[in-house]
Amino acid sequence: MKYIFVTGGVVSSLGKGLTAAALGTLLENRGLKVTLQKFDPYLNVDPGTMNPYQHGEVYVLDDGAETDLDLGHYERFTNVKLTRVNNLTSGQVYQTVLDKERRGDYLGKTVQVIPHITDEIKNRIHQLAEQSKADVVITEIGGTTGDIEGLPFLEAIREFALEVGYNNAIFMHVTYVPFIKAAGELKTKPTQQSVAKLREIGIAPHILVCRCERPLDKDLRHKISLFCNIPYEAVIEEKDVDHSIYEVPLMLQRERVDDLVCRLLHLDAPAPNMAHWQEIIRKLIAPQHRVRIGVVGKYIELNDAYKSVYEAIIHGGVANDCGVEIQKVDAETIEREGPEKILKGLGGILVPGGFGERGIEGKIMAAKYARENKVPYLGLCLGMQIATIEFARNVLKLDKAHSTEFDPGTPHPVIALLDDQKKVTKKGGTMRLGAQPAQLVVGSKVAHLYGAFVVNERHRHRYEFNNAYRDRFAKADFVFSGTSPDGKLVEVIELANHPFFIASQFHPEFHSKPHKPHPLFRGFIAAAHAHTHRKAL
Ligand code: GLN
């Protein structure tokens, strides 16, 4: 078993997660079985209760774990299936240790950060190694070197590497080499200092990945090598990508990072065949077609809030050799200015998941516009609930129909809580979470797109379609094209007299990869392209 620890220095948002994921792509394409793990130093047990402004998207796994969005990168860049073992927060570590303390497991001892907290962290690495049976475990430590709260994690990986030996564990540090305009130069000092900070706590990185806007020339690499005590060939340039994050694996391959990793860890694996990946990049850089998709949300200014949705749209584009321009639409702008002005000319409209009342009416207007103007519509989770409310109000004429999440006193609660959710009082980890099967209706558009009748998709919601209204909807052209196997929960709806109006209670975006675009996104982009083309004729 081999271990790679990825740390970050100087500033956050360097794309440590992407770098770890891209290394995963290369190693997997060398035939190695890889798994990836993220350690988050914050005290929340998981990010499930955090606001997207704090944390970005909450990424949901098959087993229902609510995790950091870097796990989304891990799954998209590789073929690994992650579980809750793959994301550890300080909150979880302390919770486990304190539970043990109360049980009396440490009877007689003083419970301390070292060794009790650090042991728990090390246990989690071993646990993943055993469960995954991977050849290589890549562990990313969240935060930046020098953060107080990250110290126990760094101490734990230092000990871990010592215990398994440096033939089996290496450190990769992702750092920043800024270009200072006034000097007209790339500057290495922040990198030197962040490596020094790591060495102070006993970690000497084997590989230094230098994030930079401009190329690192030879002299600079030599300087970094000398001052940071890192061999020249282990000073890696990772320049900002020109087009797409999916270029990162190819960039690291050009820098021979995977060769270096295999050499350091004594892994005997053939060079990766990246031809399929190159073809994905070709379609991203020079696609045959183009479409414009509107995503109507409320965290529009924050790129990370709908990360998996944006990525899945791009994958849908790859599947259709279609470049996608994503227009991020603030639902409140639609409320102010009307749908026509904002949504006109789009190839497709997508309403993603969400919580809370702000922007809801704007999203309902967007769904109405898509339905009436036959613009392709894809609704995800809240996007399905929105489509239902819109249809109830404007087609079934159920005045003031709503979800009880937004209007508890609505005369027509077409979206409501089921009894078991009504009993829930705790907020953390209590939604309907994780992968659950849905049965698709023979002859439906969605079954055709999937090419299957049973699918397993990930959920994260509390509210459901209210079955008291099923008959009334079914009599109109509102099709319940997917339900839970017992028929009780509505999973997918579609409109019969519309080229593409599909919405799911689950989140298909969490199962999409550039090399395996999700069928619903593939179909959505194909429909958007057809719609754009039709309009042009
Ligand atoms: N707020 C809605 C619910 O809880 C939708 C959740 C979501 O879109 N993820 O059911």
Boltz pocket constraint, residues with backbone or C-beta under 6 A from the ligand:
constraints:
  - pocket:
      binder: B
      contacts: [[A, 352], [A, 353], [A, 354], [A, 355], [A, 356], [A, 380], [A, 381], [A, 382], [A, 383], [A, 405], [A, 460], [A, 461], [A, 462], [A, 463], [A, 464]]
      max_distance: 6.0
